[in-house]
Amino acid sequence: MATLIIADCENNQLAPTTGSVISAAQEIGGDIDLFVSGHDTNDIVSNAQSIAGVRKVWVAEGEEYAHPLAESLTPLVVNLAPQYTHILASASTFGKNLLPRIAAVLDMAVVSDVCKIIAPHVYERYCYAGNILATVKNHSAIQVLTIRTTAFSHAEKKAPSSASTESISSDSINEQSRFMGIETHQSDRPDLTIANTVIAGGRGLGSKENFSIIETLAHKLNAAIGASRAAVDAGYAPNDWQVGQTGKVVAPKLYIAIGISGAIQHTAGMKDSQVIVAINKDADAPIFQAADYGLVADLFKVLPQFIELLAAR
Ligand SMILES: Cc1cc2nc3c(=O)[nH]c(=O)nc-3n(C[C@H](O)[C@H](O)[C@H](O)COP(=O)(O)OP(=O)(O)OC[C@H]3O[C@@H](n4cnc5c(N)ncnc54)[C@H](O)[C@@H]3O)c2cc1C
């Protein structure tokens, strides 16, 4: 058995979630190789080589890979695929974009959002917005899986490196799509997917200006900021803060949901958090069913008091 992991390479760095995908691969067993791509990949490659359990690092280097496009990466991975029994990526926007395309070209089934490895071809995954935990047996010759990274621990780093590297390229030219630009929200807050504490705001905040109270609280608690889809759609918060079924899946030690009703599409992305606190003025809001601690209150009254108390400490 051998697993190929397509690493999520952001800003010329390995995404921190790669360690969790490697842990999942270790539970499957067999050899583990990593596929990395980008422009000026030296840092990515040495980082990848230093992760325990990695046998080999395949490197797609070039300007055309500076911004990963599924159309450019798919032929490279498809060429490598016959050497592997499993192809894995994180269930991030990157993995969710790339793996279905690879699976389709290979004519294999894709199992998405795997949260437990039971056997090399049997997995647990959530479906129906997290309401059902399904056990899935996949009969495909090559198992193509996206991994819910919050469900797996991070593989340890080691030194010095021992994984070999090999460059790869493809003759096929991607004429279907090209990178035009990217709009990201620059923030000095911790990464939402790996933060210990997440403060999330919903439509209850009422406006983009009011959302700044979430930012102030997050700053005080050194927390990442999340948002419900309704808050994102209303323009209160940027898209990459969205938590939930169609946003990011998080499992911090502490998740504070403020002015969020707790629709299943939202709780699908945060219900594995260790401690959930909810603040909502409606005592019947479904978020209280997911919460360990609930405060029925007007957020505009209690948050300033909370922030004042934190400042006093
Ligand atoms: C296919 C699909 C995918 C989806 N994906 C996602 C997803 O990934 N993430 C996601 O979040 N949603 C998702 N949704 C949307 C989801 O169904 C809900 O509409 C959304 O989560 C609601 O956001 P909200 O709780 O912020 O807003 P609302 O439902 O409007 O709730 C606002 C809450 O704020 C409270 N409130 C108002 N004022 C105050 C105040 N002053 N003080 C305290 N509390 C107050 C209210 O009591 C209410 O409970 C998806 C929906 C679909 C159909």
The ligand as an SDF file (V2000), in Angstrom:
LIG
                    3D

 53 58  0  0  0  0  0  0  0  0999 V2000
  -26.6040   24.5060    1.4970 C   0  0  0  0  0  0  0  0  0  0  0  0
  -26.4150   25.4580    2.6550 C   0  0  0  0  0  0  0  0  0  0  0  0
  -25.1570   25.6240    3.1710 C   0  0  0  0  0  0  0  0  0  0  0  0
  -24.9620   26.4870    4.2530 C   0  0  0  0  0  0  0  0  0  0  0  0
  -23.7110   26.6310    4.7730 N   0  0  0  0  0  0  0  0  0  0  0  0
  -23.5450   27.3870    5.8820 C   0  0  0  0  0  0  0  0  0  0  0  0
  -22.2680   27.4870    6.5040 C   0  0  0  0  0  0  0  0  0  0  0  0
  -21.2580   26.9450    6.0530 O   0  0  0  0  0  0  0  0  0  0  0  0
  -22.1790   28.2380    7.6120 N   0  0  0  0  0  0  0  0  0  0  0  0
  -23.2510   28.8940    8.1720 C   0  0  0  0  0  0  0  0  0  0  0  0
  -23.0900   29.5590    9.2040 O   0  0  0  0  0  0  0  0  0  0  0  0
  -24.4590   28.8240    7.5820 N   0  0  0  0  0  0  0  0  0  0  0  0
  -24.6310   28.1040    6.4510 C   0  0  0  0  0  0  0  0  0  0  0  0
  -25.8530   28.0770    5.8560 N   0  0  0  0  0  0  0  0  0  0  0  0
  -26.8990   29.0140    6.3180 C   0  0  0  0  0  0  0  0  0  0  0  0
  -27.6080   28.5360    7.5670 C   0  0  0  0  0  0  0  0  0  0  0  0
  -28.7040   27.7130    7.2010 O   0  0  0  0  0  0  0  0  0  0  0  0
  -28.1540   29.7550    8.3580 C   0  0  0  0  0  0  0  0  0  0  0  0
  -28.9600   30.5390    7.5200 O   0  0  0  0  0  0  0  0  0  0  0  0
  -27.0510   30.6520    8.9370 C   0  0  0  0  0  0  0  0  0  0  0  0
  -26.1160   29.8710    9.6340 O   0  0  0  0  0  0  0  0  0  0  0  0
  -27.6940   31.6720    9.8600 C   0  0  0  0  0  0  0  0  0  0  0  0
  -26.7220   32.5490   10.3110 O   0  0  0  0  0  0  0  0  0  0  0  0
  -26.9300   33.3330   11.6770 P   0  0  0  0  0  0  0  0  0  0  0  0
  -27.1560   32.3610   12.7600 O   0  0  0  0  0  0  0  0  0  0  0  0
  -25.8200   34.2990   11.8230 O   0  0  0  0  0  0  0  0  0  0  0  0
  -28.2340   34.2000   11.3630 O   0  0  0  0  0  0  0  0  0  0  0  0
  -29.6910   34.0930   11.9280 P   0  0  0  0  0  0  0  0  0  0  0  0
  -30.2730   32.7600   11.6980 O   0  0  0  0  0  0  0  0  0  0  0  0
  -30.4100   35.2730   11.4100 O   0  0  0  0  0  0  0  0  0  0  0  0
  -29.5200   34.2370   13.5040 O   0  0  0  0  0  0  0  0  0  0  0  0
  -29.1180   35.4070   14.1460 C   0  0  0  0  0  0  0  0  0  0  0  0
  -29.1900   35.1260   15.6360 C   0  0  0  0  0  0  0  0  0  0  0  0
  -28.7300   36.2650   16.3320 O   0  0  0  0  0  0  0  0  0  0  0  0
  -29.5420   36.4310   17.4790 C   0  0  0  0  0  0  0  0  0  0  0  0
  -29.4850   37.8410   17.8630 N   0  0  0  0  0  0  0  0  0  0  0  0
  -30.0010   38.8990   17.1810 C   0  0  0  0  0  0  0  0  0  0  0  0
  -29.7180   40.0550   17.8270 N   0  0  0  0  0  0  0  0  0  0  0  0
  -29.0290   39.7080   18.9380 C   0  0  0  0  0  0  0  0  0  0  0  0
  -28.4690   40.4390   20.0120 C   0  0  0  0  0  0  0  0  0  0  0  0
  -28.5540   41.7870   20.0620 N   0  0  0  0  0  0  0  0  0  0  0  0
  -27.8480   39.7780   21.0090 N   0  0  0  0  0  0  0  0  0  0  0  0
  -27.7660   38.4150   20.9900 C   0  0  0  0  0  0  0  0  0  0  0  0
  -28.2610   37.6510   19.9840 N   0  0  0  0  0  0  0  0  0  0  0  0
  -28.8890   38.2960   18.9710 C   0  0  0  0  0  0  0  0  0  0  0  0
  -30.9190   35.9710   17.0700 C   0  0  0  0  0  0  0  0  0  0  0  0
  -31.6830   35.5820   18.1990 O   0  0  0  0  0  0  0  0  0  0  0  0
  -30.6030   34.8290   16.1380 C   0  0  0  0  0  0  0  0  0  0  0  0
  -30.5800   33.5800   16.8330 O   0  0  0  0  0  0  0  0  0  0  0  0
  -26.0630   27.2200    4.7860 C   0  0  0  0  0  0  0  0  0  0  0  0
  -27.3300   27.0370    4.2430 C   0  0  0  0  0  0  0  0  0  0  0  0
  -27.5130   26.1800    3.1830 C   0  0  0  0  0  0  0  0  0  0  0  0
  -28.8950   25.9900    2.6340 C   0  0  0  0  0  0  0  0  0  0  0  0
  1  2  1  0
  2  3  1  0
  2 52  2  0
  3  4  2  0
  4  5  1  0
  4 50  1  0
  5  6  2  0
  6  7  1  0
  6 13  1  0
  7  8  2  0
  7  9  1  0
  9 10  1  0
 10 11  2  0
 10 12  1  0
 12 13  2  0
 13 14  1  0
 14 15  1  0
 14 50  1  0
 15 16  1  0
 16 17  1  0
 16 18  1  0
 18 19  1  0
 18 20  1  0
 20 21  1  0
 20 22  1  0
 22 23  1  0
 23 24  1  0
 24 25  2  0
 24 26  1  0
 24 27  1  0
 27 28  1  0
 28 29  2  0
 28 30  1  0
 28 31  1  0
 31 32  1  0
 32 33  1  0
 33 34  1  0
 33 48  1  0
 34 35  1  0
 35 36  1  0
 35 46  1  0
 36 37  1  0
 36 45  1  0
 37 38  2  0
 38 39  1  0
 39 40  1  0
 39 45  2  0
 40 41  1  0
 40 42  2  0
 42 43  1  0
 43 44  2  0
 44 45  1  0
 46 47  1  0
 46 48  1  0
 48 49  1  0
 50 51  2  0
 51 52  1  0
 52 53  1  0
M  END
$$$$
